[in-house]
Amino acid sequence: MNIRAGPMLAAITTLAACATVGPDGGGPKPMAPCNQGICKVSVSVSKCVIATPVPEPIPVNQKNVHIEWELDFASWIAGNRFVDNDAITVPEGRGEFDQPEVSAGGRKLKLHDKNSLPGEHKYKYIIKVTSNVYGVCTPLDPFIVNQG
């Protein structure tokens, strides 16, 4: 290993951690409402423990929204990945969620939310991440709330 690589990796990891801090300096940045186009959800992984920022559940107010989960830079550079299109699943949402797509070398996973049913529907979804160090991490099971 190059002697200079260690300090460089430490600096990159520190910068990435700072990038996920909210505007007041504490906690993760709040997620924008999911009401059009693509809704982005940041995912962090530390020692194979998966976390998503507040708010939870993800509120979806419009039809045909794409939800895109993205591993934060520190988690991705540490060797965590979405390894296939089943890394995000919505077991009870058959027919409402489709078109899963992993991209950016396993850093991102996008899922189409039709939100076609009238009224409010709460769906538990499952996030699976694989770590180069720890193997398959314990899944996380937060919620999406469609408000059709």
ZASELO-700035 format. One line per 10 residues: number of its first residue (from 1); for each residue x, y, z of N, C-alpha, C. Coordinates in steps of 0.001 Angstrom, whole numbers. Atoms other than C-alpha are relative to their C-alpha. Example, Ala and Ser with C-alpha at 12.3 -4.5 7.8 and 13.67 -1.06 7.14 Angstrom:
! residues 2
1	890 -1190 0 12300 -4500 7800 900 1200 0; -820 -1190 -60 13670 -1060 7140 -770 1090 730
This chain:
! residues 148
1	842 -1181 0 0 0 0 880 1235 0; -714 -1256 62 1271 3468 -837 -141 708 1344; 23 -644 -1304 2219 5316 2372 -904 1234 -10; 823 -1205 91 384 8420 1147 -1491 -313 -112; 1410 350 213 -2870 6543 481 -808 43 1287; 718 18 -1267 -3816 6178 4175 -547 1371 392; 515 -1333 -339 -4002 9922 4973 -1007 526 -1019; 928 -459 1047 -5743 10568 1637 -1377 -621 215; 1281 669 -258 -8456 7984 2401 -666 574 1243; 561 -600 -1215 -8908 9443 5894 -597 1371 -296
11	510 -1332 354 -9342 12936 4430 -1282 -99 -812; 1206 181 825 -11875 11732 1847 -1166 -432 875; 1060 477 -883 -13866 9871 4523 -517 1125 893; 407 -1130 -845 -13879 12956 6782 -839 990 -792; 768 -917 842 -15055 15193 3935 -1373 -567 -319; 1287 614 311 -17795 12726 3021 -925 57 1207; 827 -71 -1203 -19026 12627 6613 -530 1409 203; 450 -1391 -130 -19196 16424 6677 -1093 322 -1003; 980 -290 1044 -21220 16434 3460 -1391 -486 366; 1315 528 -363 -24038 14488 5149 -616 716 1197
21	502 -728 -1163 -24477 16956 8008 -1022 1031 -440; 1057 -952 304 -27589 19131 8063 493 1434 83; -405 -1387 66 -27497 22922 7602 302 616 1366; -263 -540 -1329 -27496 23548 11369 1203 -670 655; -1191 656 -498 -24423 21327 11782 -250 -1304 727; 276 1231 -731 -26202 18403 13453 -948 -899 -749; 901 982 606 -27811 15245 12162 0 33 -1515; 42 57 1453 -28495 14238 8571 -920 1070 -575; 855 -961 689 -30013 16607 6040 -1394 -596 -132; 1353 537 169 -33808 16273 5931 -264 -350 -1458
31	342 432 1347 -35229 14470 2918 -1087 906 -569; 1011 -815 663 -37179 16586 427 -1263 -837 -199; 1242 756 236 -40857 15639 -22 34 -720 -1341; 64 819 1206 -41484 12936 -2594 -1265 352 -766; 1233 -367 684 -43939 14712 -4821 129 187 -1496; -110 -30 1456 -42518 14731 -8337 1346 -554 -435; -1263 459 576 -39868 13220 -10565 691 -1085 784; -797 961 -762 -37199 11509 -8473 120 479 1442; -169 -256 -1422 -37197 11366 -4689 1283 -687 427; -1287 569 -394 -33704 10845 -3278 32 -283 1498
41	-112 438 -1386 -33109 8920 -73 1449 -407 246; -1373 327 -339 -29635 8844 1465 20 -1189 957; -145 1183 -848 -28539 5566 3033 1435 -24 512; -1340 145 -552 -25601 5189 5396 149 -1388 609; -294 1317 -554 -23924 1993 6538 1272 119 834; -1162 -10 -872 -21565 1683 9496 101 -1359 676; -217 1335 -557 -20161 -1710 10482 -1189 -906 -278; 1090 832 507 -22946 -3364 8477 -1352 313 649; 1286 -461 -520 -25724 -1405 10233 -506 1066 -966; 576 -882 1012 -27991 319 7686 -890 1032 673
51	854 -1068 -529 -29657 3670 8415 -436 921 -1129; 469 -1020 927 -31760 6175 6478 -326 1245 829; 264 -1223 -771 -32282 9821 7455 -1481 233 252; 1361 -442 -270 -35419 11444 8843 -426 832 -1205; 1146 633 -634 -38220 11717 7791 -160 -1442 -434; 352 1374 294 -39345 8155 7901 -1410 -170 537; -62 627 1325 -41639 6971 6431 181 1029 -1127; -109 -838 1188 -41041 8300 2934 -1420 344 -452; 1337 -376 467 -44178 10302 2019 -2 229 -1509; 118 -168 1454 -45170 10008 -1657 -1384 559 -293
61	1267 -701 210 -47861 12471 -2722 -480 0 -1448; 354 -39 1421 -47824 12214 -6534 84 -1397 -606; -56 1271 730 -48287 9394 -9037 1300 -71 -801; -1153 265 856 -45388 7834 -10955 1258 743 428; -1225 -575 -556 -42521 8932 -8725 1069 -1091 13; -1120 930 -160 -39107 7283 -8853 677 326 1326; -734 -161 -1254 -37528 6745 -5440 1397 -555 -246; -1379 420 222 -33736 6586 -5592 751 4 1323; -809 142 -1190 -31784 5259 -2623 1449 79 -426; -1421 -148 329 -28126 6268 -2645 833 -149 1259
71	-932 144 -1113 -25368 5092 -340 829 1275 97; -833 -1190 -141 -23568 8115 1109 1439 -373 -358; -1339 240 526 -19984 8511 -87 854 -838 946; -815 741 -965 -18351 7246 3120 -385 -1480 33; 470 1392 -14 -20503 4091 3090 424 -735 -1259; -334 614 1281 -19854 3429 -595 1501 -251 -105; -1452 143 110 -16089 4027 -439 522 -1072 960; -381 1040 -967 -15946 1660 2574 -334 -1405 -506; 230 1315 591 -17121 -1164 279 -1408 -539 135; 1398 433 -78 -20902 -1282 787 -664 196 -1353
81	637 -58 1312 -23106 -1950 -2274 -1423 -563 47; 1242 672 367 -26602 -2664 -3510 441 -972 -1091; -604 943 939 -25675 -5872 -5303 -915 -425 -1142; 887 368 1102 -28788 -6518 -7384 -1315 761 117; 1281 -717 30 -32269 -5229 -8266 -925 -366 1159; 808 387 -1160 -33704 -7059 -5218 535 589 1304; -554 -613 -1207 -31663 -4907 -2792 -1024 895 700; 1147 -709 -591 -34855 -2836 -2237 -1245 -744 -465; 1242 692 358 -38106 -4786 -2120 -1152 541 841; 1223 -418 -693 -41675 -3888 -1162 -941 -1204 -44
91	739 1263 59 -43248 -7268 -284 -1515 147 -173; 1456 -161 81 -46841 -6009 132 -422 987 -1091; 304 -1025 999 -46609 -3492 -2721 -28 -501 -1427; 44 552 1352 -46945 -5819 -5681 -988 797 -849; 836 -770 905 -48339 -3905 -8615 184 1502 149; -215 -1434 -217 -47481 -490 -7074 1453 415 -243; -1427 -302 121 -43679 -727 -7325 613 -908 -1058; -636 794 1048 -41673 -1831 -10347 1253 710 -508; -1172 -534 690 -38649 -1138 -12561 1203 237 922; -1192 -208 -826 -35887 -1672 -9972 1234 78 -879
101	-1203 -174 814 -32514 -555 -11287 1176 431 878; -1232 -321 -702 -29070 -650 -9654 911 735 -983; -919 -744 860 -26568 1876 -11013 1175 528 822; -1169 -644 -623 -23331 3746 -10239 839 -997 802; -835 990 -668 -21402 596 -9348 -569 -521 1304; 652 498 -1203 -23957 -475 -6731 -252 1070 1047; 222 -1087 -973 -24141 2935 -5048 -1459 457 27; 1378 -489 95 -27702 3731 -6241 -944 -1128 -388; 1056 900 424 -30945 1804 -6567 -1282 818 -134; 1218 -766 292 -34066 3303 -8169 -1175 -955 -143
111	1221 787 66 -37641 2008 -7902 -1144 925 -384; 1159 -780 441 -40782 3288 -9668 -1172 -264 922; 1184 89 -864 -43732 4010 -7351 -1183 559 -778; 1169 -435 784 -47000 4131 -9314 -942 874 825; 920 -707 -890 -49009 5417 -6316 -1365 147 -679; 1224 -10 806 -52127 4473 -8275 -1283 -230 798; 1192 292 -797 -54478 3578 -5408 -470 1247 746; 497 -1157 -742 -56759 6220 -3859 184 -196 1504; -153 70 -1448 -56266 7063 -181 1443 -205 410; -1343 172 -549 -53299 6435 2067 312 -1486 178
121	-442 1395 -113 -51358 3149 1913 1427 -13 519; -1320 89 -611 -48369 2284 4112 643 -1329 -387; -708 1191 463 -45793 -152 2714 1344 -110 708; -1326 284 -540 -42895 -1696 4588 876 -404 -1177; -942 428 1036 -39875 -1962 2317 1265 -495 677; -1189 622 -568 -36656 -3863 2851 1219 433 -803; -1271 -402 611 -33164 -2503 2154 1034 -1063 336; -1075 968 -215 -30369 -5040 1671 1294 581 -569; -1311 -493 409 -26714 -4002 1489 1008 -1110 255; -1085 957 -183 -23639 -6159 1037 1287 784 222
131	-1255 -638 -366 -20341 -5146 2638 1167 -870 -449; -1210 749 358 -16921 -6129 1291 678 -564 1248; -647 413 -1245 -15817 -6499 4939 -847 -1009 768; 862 793 -873 -18845 -8016 6737 -907 -990 -732; 911 856 757 -20766 -9756 3935 -1380 637 -85; 1368 -500 99 -24557 -9434 3788 -395 608 1344; 381 -709 -1224 -25741 -6843 6329 -1429 -365 405; 1365 198 -468 -28867 -7197 8477 -895 1012 -707; 874 -921 742 -31706 -5703 6359 -681 1013 915; 772 -1035 -682 -33508 -2523 7374 -1392 1 -608
141	1366 67 523 -37309 -2342 7050 -837 1228 370; 816 -1199 -227 -38646 1242 7047 -1262 -6 -877; 1274 -69 699 -41870 2452 5362 -38 1082 -1076; 404 -983 1002 -43170 4289 2305 -1489 205 221; 1431 -263 -107 -46554 6005 2627 -457 686 -1281; 609 -580 1212 -48421 6558 -629 -1270 719 396; 1184 -808 -292 -50984 9326 -365 -648 373 -1333; 571 -144 1341 -52868 8840 -3641 -1316 703 -36
